Amino acid sequence: MSDILIMILSTLGAIFILIASLGLYRMPDFYTRLSVTVKAVTLGVGCILGAVAIHFSDFSITTKVFAVIFFLFITSPVAAFLIARTAYVSKVKMWDKSVRDELKEVTDKKETAQKRNKETENESNEG
């Protein structure tokens, strides 16, 4: 029974990683490529590591595998968010057919606030 579960998890993991690699090829811009890749690879590696935990049913290995899965699921989305945010600030172009740009409002508000602060500083320095 455990052999079948190991085969299923390994196959699912490989399929998710294949989907991620196809996403790199098929998606039109950096942001969608990043999104597809992070989600699919995280799930794929999680499935493969789950198969490893079942195969090596030793407590120490299983504990390490679940710790790696936990940290992978915690850090991958955060890293992807930071990479996407850095790309956005660096003015990496979005796809022409993108519908929403949620960060535009946030960055516009920050730019407006920074301009006001500079104007206030200039006025206080002059006076």
Backbone bond lengths (Angstrom), bond angles and torsions (degrees), N, CA, C in turn:
res aa  C-N    CA-C-N  psi(-1)  N-CA   C-N-CA  omega(-1)  CA-C   N-CA-C  phi
1 M - - - 1.459 - - 1.531 111.10 -
2 S 1.321 117.22 -41.46 1.460 118.94 -179.02 1.530 110.75 -68.44
3 D 1.332 117.72 -30.25 1.464 119.99 177.70 1.531 111.25 -63.50
4 I 1.316 116.06 -39.29 1.471 120.17 179.15 1.527 110.00 -66.75
5 L 1.336 116.51 -41.86 1.458 120.20 178.85 1.527 111.28 -65.04
6 I 1.319 116.41 -38.66 1.470 120.74 177.01 1.526 110.12 -63.43
7 M 1.328 117.05 -43.62 1.470 120.07 179.03 1.521 111.64 -64.23
8 I 1.323 116.45 -40.17 1.464 120.20 -179.69 1.531 110.56 -65.59
9 L 1.339 116.51 -47.79 1.459 119.66 -179.54 1.533 112.12 -64.75
10 S 1.315 117.10 -40.51 1.464 120.15 178.34 1.525 111.41 -64.50
11 T 1.314 116.01 -41.99 1.458 120.05 179.11 1.519 111.23 -66.26
12 L 1.330 116.33 -43.97 1.459 119.35 177.52 1.525 111.26 -60.63
13 G 1.331 116.34 -42.92 1.459 120.23 178.36 1.515 111.89 -61.24
14 A 1.314 116.17 -43.83 1.470 119.90 178.92 1.524 111.13 -65.32
15 I 1.322 117.32 -38.03 1.469 120.91 178.95 1.526 110.48 -65.56
16 F 1.335 117.01 -42.81 1.463 119.56 178.91 1.528 111.20 -64.27
17 I 1.309 117.26 -39.18 1.461 120.02 177.94 1.532 110.19 -68.21
18 L 1.328 117.54 -35.89 1.467 120.79 174.92 1.525 110.50 -63.71
19 I 1.324 116.47 -41.37 1.465 120.26 177.39 1.531 110.16 -61.01
20 A 1.320 116.11 -40.01 1.467 119.71 178.66 1.521 110.96 -63.37
21 S 1.318 116.84 -41.50 1.462 118.75 179.83 1.525 111.26 -68.86
22 L 1.315 117.16 -35.49 1.465 119.67 175.01 1.526 110.62 -67.71
23 G 1.321 116.70 -34.67 1.456 120.83 177.74 1.512 112.16 -63.44
24 L 1.326 116.57 -35.86 1.463 119.93 176.16 1.524 110.97 -61.51
25 Y 1.305 115.45 -36.04 1.463 120.53 -177.69 1.533 111.64 -79.80
26 R 1.321 116.84 -40.33 1.455 120.89 -169.96 1.528 115.67 -89.35
27 M 1.316 118.79 -28.01 1.458 120.47 -174.83 1.524 111.41 -73.79
28 P 1.330 117.17 146.46 1.462 120.62 -169.83 1.537 115.98 -81.31
29 D 1.330 118.43 -26.79 1.463 117.81 -176.79 1.524 111.11 -138.91
30 F 1.310 114.72 174.22 1.463 121.86 -175.33 1.522 112.28 -59.05
31 Y 1.312 117.80 -42.26 1.458 121.86 -173.21 1.528 112.29 -68.64
32 T 1.318 117.25 -42.55 1.466 118.96 177.80 1.526 111.13 -71.34
33 R 1.314 116.97 -34.81 1.470 119.71 175.75 1.516 110.75 -62.22
34 L 1.307 115.87 -44.21 1.455 120.63 179.83 1.523 111.13 -63.03
35 S 1.309 116.80 -43.91 1.460 121.42 -178.87 1.522 111.73 -62.19
36 V 1.325 116.16 -50.64 1.465 120.46 -179.25 1.525 110.99 -62.67
37 T 1.308 115.92 -43.99 1.457 120.25 -176.06 1.515 111.71 -64.61
38 V 1.313 117.37 -47.42 1.466 119.87 -176.93 1.527 111.01 -64.60
39 K 1.309 116.75 -44.60 1.466 119.42 -178.30 1.526 111.70 -64.57
40 A 1.320 116.23 -48.86 1.461 119.63 -175.69 1.526 112.11 -70.12
41 V 1.320 117.08 -41.89 1.470 119.20 -178.85 1.517 110.72 -68.35
42 T 1.309 118.19 -39.17 1.465 120.61 178.20 1.519 110.57 -60.70
43 L 1.310 116.59 -45.91 1.463 119.70 178.78 1.524 111.25 -67.89
44 G 1.321 117.77 -39.86 1.460 121.11 179.40 1.516 112.81 -64.07
45 V 1.321 116.66 -46.50 1.466 119.97 178.61 1.522 109.99 -66.49
46 G 1.328 117.47 -36.43 1.462 120.34 175.92 1.525 112.29 -60.62
47 C 1.326 116.86 -41.84 1.471 120.45 178.18 1.529 111.09 -66.00
48 I 1.308 117.06 -42.84 1.468 120.06 -179.93 1.529 110.43 -65.52
49 L 1.316 116.89 -41.46 1.461 119.23 177.30 1.527 111.80 -66.65
50 G 1.328 116.85 -33.10 1.467 119.80 173.84 1.522 111.12 -62.59
51 A 1.327 116.58 -39.97 1.469 120.43 176.53 1.523 110.75 -64.56
52 V 1.326 117.06 -37.70 1.468 120.93 177.62 1.526 110.11 -63.79
53 A 1.325 117.02 -42.21 1.469 120.81 179.71 1.517 111.28 -62.65
54 I 1.318 117.00 -38.01 1.466 119.89 179.27 1.521 110.53 -72.07
55 H 1.324 116.43 -40.11 1.466 119.88 -177.99 1.533 111.43 -65.35
56 F 1.321 117.02 -47.84 1.466 121.37 179.38 1.524 108.16 -97.51
57 S 1.264 118.56 76.23 1.466 121.74 -172.12 1.531 113.13 -71.41
58 D 1.313 117.01 31.19 1.453 122.84 174.86 1.537 108.07 -83.04
59 F 1.326 116.51 141.25 1.458 121.02 -175.22 1.529 111.98 -61.39
60 S 1.315 117.48 -43.13 1.472 120.09 -176.50 1.525 111.41 -66.44
61 I 1.310 116.83 -40.44 1.469 120.03 179.71 1.527 110.39 -69.71
62 T 1.322 116.34 -43.10 1.465 120.45 179.58 1.519 111.26 -62.31
63 T 1.322 116.59 -40.61 1.464 120.38 178.06 1.523 110.87 -63.09
64 K 1.305 117.02 -44.28 1.463 120.61 178.66 1.525 111.33 -64.05
65 V 1.320 116.04 -40.89 1.467 119.98 -179.75 1.522 110.43 -63.47
66 F 1.319 117.44 -44.30 1.465 118.96 -179.88 1.520 111.87 -69.80
67 A 1.323 117.62 -30.36 1.463 119.97 174.10 1.526 110.39 -66.02
68 V 1.334 116.55 -42.20 1.469 120.39 178.39 1.525 110.20 -64.39
69 I 1.330 117.21 -43.41 1.467 120.38 178.16 1.523 110.50 -61.15
70 F 1.334 116.93 -44.30 1.462 120.79 179.95 1.532 110.76 -59.71
71 F 1.326 116.99 -50.46 1.456 119.75 -178.96 1.526 112.29 -67.11
72 L 1.313 117.15 -32.62 1.458 120.99 176.52 1.523 110.44 -63.80
73 F 1.326 117.16 -45.71 1.449 121.02 -178.89 1.525 111.96 -71.00
74 I 1.325 117.48 -24.25 1.456 120.38 177.50 1.530 111.06 -83.01
75 T 1.315 117.50 -44.82 1.465 120.01 -171.46 1.524 114.90 -85.72
76 S 1.304 118.92 -29.57 1.474 120.12 -177.43 1.522 113.44 -61.04
77 P 1.327 119.50 -48.36 1.469 117.87 178.47 1.525 113.31 -64.39
78 V 1.327 116.42 -36.80 1.464 119.64 178.99 1.525 110.45 -65.55
79 A 1.322 116.23 -44.66 1.461 120.05 178.57 1.527 111.00 -62.62
80 A 1.315 116.99 -41.86 1.467 120.38 178.97 1.527 110.72 -63.82
81 F 1.318 116.70 -40.09 1.462 120.28 177.80 1.523 110.75 -61.74
82 L 1.324 116.21 -45.31 1.465 119.58 -178.62 1.530 111.77 -67.11
83 I 1.321 116.72 -37.84 1.461 120.21 177.38 1.535 110.13 -65.27
84 A 1.326 116.83 -44.11 1.464 120.45 179.48 1.522 111.01 -65.52
85 R 1.317 117.21 -39.76 1.463 120.50 179.33 1.534 110.88 -65.03
86 T 1.326 116.05 -41.59 1.451 120.31 177.63 1.527 110.75 -64.25
87 A 1.319 117.06 -40.60 1.463 120.57 177.47 1.527 110.62 -63.52
88 Y 1.325 116.58 -39.28 1.461 120.31 -179.95 1.523 110.78 -65.85
89 V 1.317 116.46 -44.43 1.462 120.78 178.96 1.524 110.52 -65.76
90 S 1.333 116.42 -31.86 1.468 120.90 178.07 1.524 112.62 -80.56
91 K 1.324 115.93 5.23 1.475 123.33 176.41 1.526 113.52 66.25
92 V 1.318 117.53 39.34 1.465 120.73 172.18 1.526 106.95 -71.71
93 K 1.303 116.14 128.83 1.464 121.82 -174.18 1.520 111.72 -64.85
94 M 1.336 114.02 140.11 1.461 120.40 172.45 1.524 108.33 -87.67
95 W 1.313 115.37 164.33 1.457 121.62 177.07 1.527 108.73 -62.71
96 D 1.324 117.46 143.42 1.466 121.78 -177.88 1.531 112.45 -60.11
97 K 1.311 117.13 -31.51 1.463 121.09 -176.91 1.525 113.10 -95.31
98 S 1.321 117.73 15.11 1.468 120.37 176.47 1.517 108.69 -64.53
99 V 1.323 115.49 138.65 1.461 120.35 -174.57 1.530 111.69 -89.73
100 R 1.338 116.73 -42.48 1.462 120.18 -174.38 1.516 111.05 -124.49
101 D 1.306 113.81 145.97 1.460 121.47 174.09 1.525 106.53 -130.28
102 E 1.326 116.07 84.70 1.459 120.77 -174.59 1.524 112.56 -69.65
103 L 1.303 118.05 -27.73 1.462 120.06 -178.57 1.525 112.71 -77.44
104 K 1.318 117.68 -17.07 1.460 120.12 -178.81 1.520 111.19 -61.43
105 E 1.329 117.05 -42.68 1.457 120.64 179.37 1.524 110.91 -64.01
106 V 1.313 116.16 -41.64 1.464 120.59 -178.51 1.522 110.37 -65.95
107 T 1.316 116.64 -46.53 1.462 119.35 -178.92 1.527 111.27 -69.49
108 D 1.342 118.10 -33.73 1.464 120.24 176.62 1.521 111.00 -64.05
109 K 1.338 116.87 -41.27 1.464 120.71 178.60 1.529 110.78 -64.53
110 K 1.328 116.30 -41.24 1.466 119.67 179.08 1.518 111.33 -65.34
111 E 1.331 116.90 -41.65 1.461 120.60 179.17 1.520 110.93 -64.13
112 T 1.336 116.97 -40.78 1.459 120.81 178.24 1.523 110.82 -63.90
113 A 1.325 116.37 -42.94 1.461 120.24 178.89 1.527 111.04 -65.12
114 Q 1.319 117.68 -38.88 1.462 120.83 178.31 1.526 111.07 -65.71
115 K 1.327 117.77 -39.84 1.464 120.96 177.66 1.527 110.54 -63.34
116 R 1.337 116.54 -42.55 1.468 120.19 178.58 1.522 110.83 -62.59
117 N 1.329 116.99 -42.24 1.455 120.50 179.04 1.526 111.38 -62.77
118 K 1.331 116.80 -41.73 1.465 120.44 178.51 1.524 111.05 -64.58
119 E 1.339 116.42 -41.68 1.456 119.86 178.48 1.521 110.90 -63.65
120 T 1.322 116.93 -41.10 1.459 121.68 178.83 1.535 110.55 -64.71
121 E 1.324 116.61 -41.77 1.455 120.49 177.39 1.517 111.88 -64.60
122 N 1.323 116.74 -41.48 1.466 120.83 178.82 1.529 111.46 -63.66
123 E 1.347 116.21 -41.91 1.460 120.48 178.72 1.531 110.98 -64.85
124 S 1.326 116.33 -41.18 1.464 118.94 -179.01 1.525 111.32 -70.74
125 N 1.332 117.75 -31.76 1.460 121.33 177.89 1.532 111.28 -72.60
126 E 1.329 117.06 -33.74 1.454 120.82 -179.60 1.525 111.21 -74.72
127 G 1.315 117.31 -33.18 1.463 121.25 -174.33 1.447 114.88 -89.18
